[in-house]
Amino acid sequence: MYHSVVIRVDDRFINTYDDWHLIPSSRPVIAPPIERTKFVTVGGRSGSLDYSQSLTHKPVFDNLTGKIEFYVENDWWDNWETAYTTILDALQGKRVELALEDNPAHCYKGLLWVNTWKSQKGNSTITLEYNLQPDRIDRPVKQLVLNRTSVTLEKGMSFSLLVGIVPADTFYRKLQVTTSPRGIVSIGDDGRITALKNGGQNSAARLQNALCECRIMACVRWRMNWRTAGTRIWMKRFWRSPRIRRESYPITSMIFRP
């Protein structure tokens, strides 16, 4: 993990490493809120009078301000100008929501912009500056819900396994999908599940601390017809091509929808 910053801008999510290959020079943190105070010194008495909460009767805070420095993977970009203008166009003058990848349940609203870019031998650095509202927004994922908890499919059948996220306004959604035991089915980058051999396998989707599982039974059926032709033995899958081969068939697809 590169301790990325997740940015929501123009109704899309940007991960500073996955999308821009920016590596923070140190673990990024959002500055803590600082209370706005008002102290009055009165002659003839020790100390000062604290009028900070005289009107509101509660603490009020200034905006959160700070900077985060990143190393730029120059080899990933075509050239430095492409990296600079891509990030600049995405952020300048935009109101954003952002959260740390280490803690996506807490997000902030405000401004985020490019402050400086420095090029040096071996690497480049870019500094993002922020000015955020002091109120932290808490949006934890409470539950994941599947439309099915078990599926039995044979060759040629397909099924869309839907994952519902509660609550629906969760800020950052990055599902981690795992299978156990391995070797029964495979999951592609597009979420498509392919049967490798007969058996059962548990597929689990995890988002933050929420977990849901589905039991998938893979049934790739074979029928063998044996015949001898001299010393050669042929194996046919049903009545099709007389070649010795083993195929994998897509039995389902997983579509994750918030």
N, C-alpha and C positions, 0 to 999 in steps of 0.2 A: 504494500500500500504506500502511495506517495503523499498521503495526507492532503488530498485535493480540496479545493473549494468548489462547491456546487452553486451555480448561478442560474437563476430563473429570470430570463429577459425575453421580451417579445413572445411570450407563451411557449418558450422552449427551454430545456435544461442544457446547461453547458457544464461539463466537468473539466476543470483546468488541466488535468493530466490526460484523460481519455480523448478530449477533443483538441487540446492545444499542446499537449506534451510539455507542460510547465511543471517543474519540480521545485517546491519551496526550499529556500535556503535554510530554513528552520521550521519547526512545527508551527503552522499558522494558528493564531488565536485572535479572537475578537476582543478588543479592549473592553474592560468592564465599565459600567456606567458610573459617572461621577456626579454626586449631588450638587445642585446649584445652591450656593449658600450666601447668606447676607449677615455679616457681623458689623455691629456698630460699637465704636469705642466712646465711652462716656467719661468725661473728665471727673476726677475725684473718686473713682471706683476702680477696683481691680478687674482685670479681664475685659471681655466684650459681651455685648448683648447679642443673642442669636435670634434674628428675625427670619430665618430661612423658611420656617413653616408657619409664620404668623397669619398668612392669608389662606393657604391651602390646607393647613393642619395635617399635611403629609409631605413626604419628601418629593421633590421634583428633580429631574436629571437632565443634564445636557446630552447632546447627541454623542454617539460613539464615533470616535475618529481614530484613524491609524493607517498603517501601511503594511503590505505583505510583499516580500521580495521573492521572485521565482528565477530559477535557472531555466534557460530555453534550450531545448534539444535542437541544436542547429541542423543536425543531419536529418531530422524528420521533416523540416520545412524546406521548400525549394530555395528560399533565400530569406535574409533577415527582413526585407521590406514586406514580403508576403505575410510573415508572422506578425509584424508590427501593425500593418494596416488591418489585418483580420481581427485582431483583438481590439484595436482602436474603434473600428466601425461597430463592433458588437456592444461596446460599453459606453462610449462617450455620449453624454446627454440622455441616458436611459435611466429610468427608475427600475431597480432590480430587487429581487429577493435572493438572499444567499444564506448558505449554511456550510458548516465544515463537514467533510465526508466522514470524519470520525464521530460526529454528533449530528446526524441529519434531522433529528426530531426537533431541534431548536433552530429557528431561522430568524432573519432580520430583514427589514425593508429600508431602502435608502438609495444612496448614490455610490457607484463604484466606477472608477475611471483609471486610465493609464497615467501614471505620474512621470516616470522616467524610463528610458531604455539605455542600457550601457553595453557596448560591444568591446570585448577584449579577446586576447589570444586564447583559444580553446573553448570559450563559451560566451554567451550573452546573458544579461539579466534584464528583467523587466519588473518594475515596481507598480503594484496596483494600490491606489489609495481609496479609502472608503469614508463616508459620512452617513451613519445609519441612525435610525430612530432608536431611542433607548429601550423601548418596550420589546422584549424578546417574545417571539411567537412560538408557542409549544404545539407541535402537531405530531404526536407519537402515533405509530401504527398500533392499533389495538387488536386487530384480528384479520386473518386471511381466511377466506371461505371459498371452497371448491364446489363446482356444480356436480361433480361426481367424486366419490372417494375410492371407487374401484372400477376398472375397465377390463373386459376380456374381449380381445379382438383377434380375428384371423386375417389371413392374407387378403388384401384387397379392401379391407374395411378401414375407415378413418374416423377420428373423433377429435373434437376441439375441447380441450380441458380449459375451462375458464376460471380465473382466479379473481375473486372480489376482494377489495381492500377496504377496511373499515378503520377510520372514517375516510370518506371519498376525497377530502381536500388535503390528504397527506402531501407534504411538500415534495419530498424526493423519493422516487420509486425505482429501486434497482434490485430486482429479484435475483436471488441466487438459487439455482436449480441443481440438485444433486440426485444421484441414483445409487441404490444399494440393493443387492450386491452388484458389482460391475460385470459387464460382459453379456448381460441378457438383452438390453436395449442400449442404443446410443442416442444422444440428444445433440442435434446440430445447432449452429449458431442462430438459426432462425426459429429454434424451438421445436423443430420437427423430430419426432421420435421414430427410430427405425429398429425393427426387431432383428436381432443377430442370431438368436437361437431360442428354442423352446425354454420356457421357465417363467418365473414370477420375479418382479422387481418393484421396489418402492421408489417412487419419485417424490421428492420433497421440494417445496418452494419456501424460501425463507426471506423475510423482509424485516430488518431490524430484529426485534425479539419475537416476532410472530412467525408461526410455522404451520404449514398444512401439508398433508401427504395424500398420495393416491397410489393404490396398488394396481399395477399393470401386469396382466397375464399375456405373454407373447406366445402365439400358437402358429408357428411356421410348419405346416404339415408337409410331409414327404411321402411319396409312394415310389417304391423301388421295383423296377422290372429288370431282372437279370437275364442275360443271355451270353452265351460264349461264342466267340468267333475266333477259332484257333485258340490262342492264349490271351486274347483281349476280352475284357469284361466292360460292358457299357452300363452306365447308370443314367436313367432318365427321370426327370422330374415331371410326373404325370406323363403326357404324351408329346412333350415338346422336345426341343433340340437335343440330339443325342451327344451331349458333351458332359464331361465330368466337371461339374462346377457347383458352387454353393452361393446362393444369393441372399441378400437381405432386402426386406420389403418394408416400406413405410406403413406403419400400422396406425399412427395417430399423429396429430400435430397439437402443440400446446400454444395457445394464444393467451397472453397475459393482458387483461384489460382492467384498468382501474375502475 
